[in-house]
Amino acid sequence: MSLEGEYDLDNVFARIVRGEIPKALIAEDAETLAFMDAFPQSRGHCLVIHKTSRARNLLEAEPQTLDALIFAVRRVARAVKAALAPDGIVVTQFNGSAAGQTVFHLHFHIIPRWDGVALGRHGAGAADPADLARLARQIADQLEG
């Protein structure tokens, strides 16, 4: 998909927000939702989305949406650091299919990295839901405020 188009009310993240698809929940507030990526690139790969915005990408997002999202991203990234002790953390966000975006609902990836451990392919194999639930609890236990 290009950088322009209509928001799909049935995209996977909209369905997760509505409770139609299960998730390994890390955190939720009035505006944002953080959960484990079902197709992780590394152990602890998680996602942060806005629950009500219909922005498909960063270029379409309202300032207040970005404020809420980046606060949640920082909060979850700090919890990932505390819970998993990675050597680094990648925070990334894709805009348009040419950039690697596969779900057209604005979202941020938080991907823990360890020296000497290769990063998996984006959207490759599905993780075990029980493992994701354990990781989500481990990260959630480290959330500040």
VOPAGU-2260 file (C-alpha; in pm, 1 decimal, decimal comma):
REM VOPAGU-2260
SITE   aa  ch    i         X         Y         Z
SITE  MET   A    0       0,0       0,0       0,0
SITE  SER   A    1     109,8     351,1     -62,2
SITE  LEU   A    2     142,8     626,7     194,2
SITE  GLU   A    3    -212,9     732,4     117,0
SITE  GLY   A    4    -539,8     547,5     142,8
SITE  GLU   A    5    -837,0     471,3     359,9
SITE  TYR   A    6    -808,3     331,0     710,3
SITE  ASP   A    7    -923,5     -33,0     722,2
SITE  LEU   A    8   -1149,5     -79,7    1025,2
SITE  ASP   A    9   -1078,4    -454,0    1009,8
SITE  ASN   A   10    -697,4    -439,8    1021,5
SITE  VAL   A   11    -541,9    -675,1    1275,3
SITE  PHE   A   12    -462,6    -400,7    1529,4
SITE  ALA   A   13    -814,7    -255,0    1514,7
SITE  ARG   A   14    -942,6    -607,9    1578,0
SITE  ILE   A   15    -701,7    -647,8    1871,3
SITE  VAL   A   16    -827,5    -320,4    2022,6
SITE  ARG   A   17   -1187,7    -445,6    1988,8
SITE  GLY   A   18   -1094,2    -773,6    2160,2
SITE  GLU   A   19   -1160,3    -988,0    1852,7
SITE  ILE   A   20    -804,6   -1122,7    1842,1
SITE  PRO   A   21    -615,9   -1230,3    2154,5
SITE  LYS   A   22    -301,6   -1048,4    2263,0
SITE  ALA   A   23     -27,3   -1087,2    2521,8
SITE  LEU   A   24     -97,4    -758,6    2700,8
SITE  ILE   A   25     182,6    -555,2    2854,9
SITE  ALA   A   26       3,6    -227,8    2927,5
SITE  GLU   A   27    -313,0     -39,8    2846,9
SITE  ASP   A   28    -438,9     307,4    2926,4
SITE  ALA   A   29    -719,0     524,0    2788,3
SITE  GLU   A   30    -529,5     591,4    2465,1
SITE  THR   A   31    -263,2     326,1    2408,0
SITE  LEU   A   32    -211,5     -46,6    2407,5
SITE  ALA   A   33     120,0    -233,0    2436,9
SITE  PHE   A   34     143,7    -604,1    2361,8
SITE  MET   A   35     386,2    -869,0    2243,0
SITE  ASP   A   36     445,4    -906,0    1868,8
SITE  ALA   A   37     305,4   -1246,6    1766,3
SITE  PHE   A   38     578,0   -1270,5    1498,7
SITE  PRO   A   39     880,0   -1144,0    1693,4
SITE  GLN   A   40    1217,3   -1054,0    1548,5
SITE  SER   A   41    1377,6   -1108,9    1890,6
SITE  ARG   A   42    1280,9   -1227,4    2237,5
SITE  GLY   A   43    1073,1    -949,4    2392,7
SITE  HIS   A   44     969,2    -777,3    2065,9
SITE  CYS   A   45     660,6    -575,9    2147,1
SITE  LEU   A   46     429,0    -323,1    1984,8
SITE  VAL   A   47     265,0      -0,7    2097,3
SITE  ILE   A   48     -46,4     129,9    1922,0
SITE  HIS   A   49    -300,8     405,7    1970,1
SITE  LYS   A   50    -644,9     267,4    2046,5
SITE  THR   A   51    -865,7     528,1    1879,7
SITE  SER   A   52    -662,4     707,3    1612,6
SITE  ARG   A   53    -729,0     607,5    1253,8
SITE  ALA   A   54    -383,8     718,6    1140,6
SITE  ARG   A   55    -238,3     453,1     913,1
SITE  ASN   A   56     115,0     586,2     959,6
SITE  LEU   A   57     320,7     855,6    1128,7
SITE  LEU   A   58     249,9    1107,1     852,1
SITE  GLU   A   59    -124,5    1095,5     919,4
SITE  ALA   A   60    -108,7    1112,6    1300,9
SITE  GLU   A   61    -247,2    1396,5    1505,9
SITE  PRO   A   62      -4,5    1564,7    1751,6
SITE  GLN   A   63    -198,3    1442,6    2055,7
SITE  THR   A   64    -183,4    1086,6    1920,0
SITE  LEU   A   65     193,7    1112,1    1887,2
SITE  ASP   A   66     226,1    1255,0    2238,4
SITE  ALA   A   67      42,2     959,1    2390,3
SITE  LEU   A   68     224,1     704,9    2176,4
SITE  ILE   A   69     577,9     824,0    2236,2
SITE  PHE   A   70     517,5     842,8    2611,6
SITE  ALA   A   71     391,1     481,6    2605,8
SITE  VAL   A   72     682,3     371,1    2383,6
SITE  ARG   A   73     935,5     514,6    2628,6
SITE  ARG   A   74     755,2     358,4    2925,2
SITE  VAL   A   75     749,0      14,0    2764,3
SITE  ALA   A   76    1108,0      38,7    2634,9
SITE  ARG   A   77    1225,8     114,4    2990,4
SITE  ALA   A   78    1031,8    -187,8    3117,8
SITE  VAL   A   79    1185,7    -408,2    2845,2
SITE  LYS   A   80    1530,9    -288,7    2951,1
SITE  ALA   A   81    1460,1    -363,2    3318,4
SITE  ALA   A   82    1295,9    -700,1    3252,5
SITE  LEU   A   83    1525,1    -846,9    2987,5
SITE  ALA   A   84    1857,3    -660,9    3023,6
SITE  PRO   A   85    1925,6    -636,1    2648,3
SITE  ASP   A   86    2247,0    -481,3    2515,7
SITE  GLY   A   87    2037,0    -241,3    2307,2
SITE  ILE   A   88    1681,1    -161,5    2206,6
SITE  VAL   A   89    1558,5     -77,4    1858,1
SITE  VAL   A   90    1251,6     144,9    1838,8
SITE  THR   A   91    1118,0     151,4    1485,1
SITE  GLN   A   92     812,4     251,5    1288,8
SITE  PHE   A   93     737,1     187,7     918,5
SITE  ASN   A   94     543,7     412,8     678,5
SITE  GLY   A   95     408,9     249,8     361,7
SITE  SER   A   96     463,6     -95,2     216,8
SITE  ALA   A   97     785,2      10,1      42,4
SITE  ALA   A   98     925,2      85,8     390,5
SITE  GLY   A   99     818,7    -254,0     527,1
SITE  GLN   A  100     481,5    -163,7     679,6
SITE  THR   A  101     243,4    -460,3     674,0
SITE  VAL   A  102     -32,6    -341,1     909,6
SITE  PHE   A  103    -173,3      -0,9     818,1
SITE  HIS   A  104    -250,5     119,6    1170,6
SITE  LEU   A  105      14,9     346,0    1323,2
SITE  HIS   A  106     236,5     137,6    1550,4
SITE  PHE   A  107     584,5     132,6    1702,2
SITE  HIS   A  108     807,6    -172,1    1742,5
SITE  ILE   A  109    1026,5    -210,5    2051,1
SITE  ILE   A  110    1287,6    -474,5    1973,7
SITE  PRO   A  111    1544,8    -580,5    2234,8
SITE  ARG   A  112    1888,3    -668,7    2092,3
SITE  TRP   A  113    2177,5    -869,3    2232,5
SITE  ASP   A  114    2535,3    -861,1    2105,1
SITE  GLY   A  115    2606,2   -1158,6    1881,6
SITE  VAL   A  116    2238,7   -1256,8    1840,7
SITE  ALA   A  117    2101,3   -1217,5    1488,9
SITE  LEU   A  118    1776,5   -1032,7    1437,3
SITE  GLY   A  119    1494,6   -1242,5    1292,5
SITE  ARG   A  120    1302,9   -1147,1     978,3
SITE  HIS   A  121    1011,5    -904,7    1015,5
SITE  GLY   A  122     684,1   -1100,5    1021,0
SITE  ALA   A  123     849,5   -1444,4    1007,8
SITE  GLY   A  124     742,8   -1736,5    1230,1
SITE  ALA   A  125     478,7   -1708,8    1500,1
SITE  ALA   A  126     584,8   -1732,0    1864,5
SITE  ASP   A  127     434,8   -1965,6    2122,6
SITE  PRO   A  128     140,8   -1778,7    2286,9
SITE  ALA   A  129     236,6   -1913,1    2632,1
SITE  ASP   A  130     591,8   -1775,5    2592,2
SITE  LEU   A  131     450,7   -1439,9    2482,3
SITE  ALA   A  132     221,0   -1429,3    2785,8
SITE  ARG   A  133     515,2   -1499,1    3019,9
SITE  LEU   A  134     725,5   -1227,7    2855,2
SITE  ALA   A  135     436,5    -980,5    2870,3
SITE  ARG   A  136     399,0   -1038,5    3245,0
SITE  GLN   A  137     774,6   -1008,5    3297,5
SITE  ILE   A  138     781,6    -674,6    3112,7
SITE  ALA   A  139     458,2    -549,3    3271,6
SITE  ASP   A  140     603,9    -614,2    3618,2
SITE  GLN   A  141     875,7    -358,3    3538,1
SITE  LEU   A  142     649,5     -73,9    3421,7
SITE  GLU   A  143     698,7     255,9    3599,4
SITE  GLY   A  144     407,2     473,6    3701,3
